[in-house]
Amino acid sequence: MSLFRVLFAIIFPPLAVIDKGCGSVLIVFILTLAGWIPGVLAALIIINKNK
């Protein structure tokens, strides 16, 4: 997990998971609309997940 990804996850969570697939971006975007903190947490979990 790089520093830039963590910063993107804090500032704009869907941008941090853009390379993880359309489903991840959509889930993080919906959670960000519902509340900023759930979107950030989901983005950090998806970024931290191993392939």
N, C-alpha and C positions, 0 to 999 in steps of 0.2 A: 504494500500500500504506500503510494508515494505522497509526498506533501501536497503536491498540486491537486491530486484527487481528493484528498481530505478537505482542502480549501474549497474546491468546487462543490463537494458534498455539503459543506456548511453554507455556502453562498447560494447556490442553485443546484439542488440535489439531482434533478434529471440530467443535467450536463455531466455529472460525475459518472453516470452509468450508461452513457450513450453507446459505448462499444459492447455492452453486455447483451444487447438484443432489444427488440421492440417491446416485448412483454415487460421487461424490467423497467424500461423507461416509462411505460404507461402506468405501471403500478406505482412507481416513485412519484410520477407527476400527479396522480390522483391523491396519493397520500399527502403530497405537498399542498395541494389545494384544500384538503381537509384540515390541515394544520402543518405548520412549518416543521415542528419537531418530529412528528411521525415520518415525514419525508426524509429528513436528515438521518434519522435512525435507520430507515430502510435502505437508504443509499450507502451508509457505512457498512451495514450488514452485507449487502450485495457486493461491495468492493472488497470486503475482507474474505469473502467466500472463495475457496480454492476451486480451480477448474478440474 
